[in-house]
Amino acid sequence: MSLDTVFTKEKLEELFPASKTDEFFDALYGEAESGAYDIELAYVGASDERLEFAFHLNQRNGSCLACNLTYGLPQVFMRHPIINVKGLVEAIAALAGKNDVTFEIGRTHEESHARHVIPLVIKAA
């Protein structure tokens, strides 16, 4: 089975709905409108033992992505119950037919001025 056909844009939206962004900012700031970016889950690729995904932080109109503290987000994402990385990883692993996986979130990097990226790597044991 090709994982490209499993992790379609529609499936990624189902795994990590756009509404999570507003829920996340509502929990952090008390209002969703205070967020400077939208969070989107993206499928990057796979090998035998690795599944690579990324959280794309896409700048919202009228906001400054560079002015926000996106570099501390990997640690926040690991612990935040709305982002629920552990649950997300379990759902991804089940869809990919992988058991006994570990995962890590990489450091934030700038893909462009309007998009920062946080890698999510899932490894089969």
Secondary structure by P-SEA (a helix, b strand, c coil): ccccccccaaaaaaacccaaaaaaaaaaccccccccbbbbbbbccccccbbbbbbccccccccccccccccaaaaaaacccccaaaaaaaaaaaaacccbbbbbbcccccccccbbbbbbbbbcc
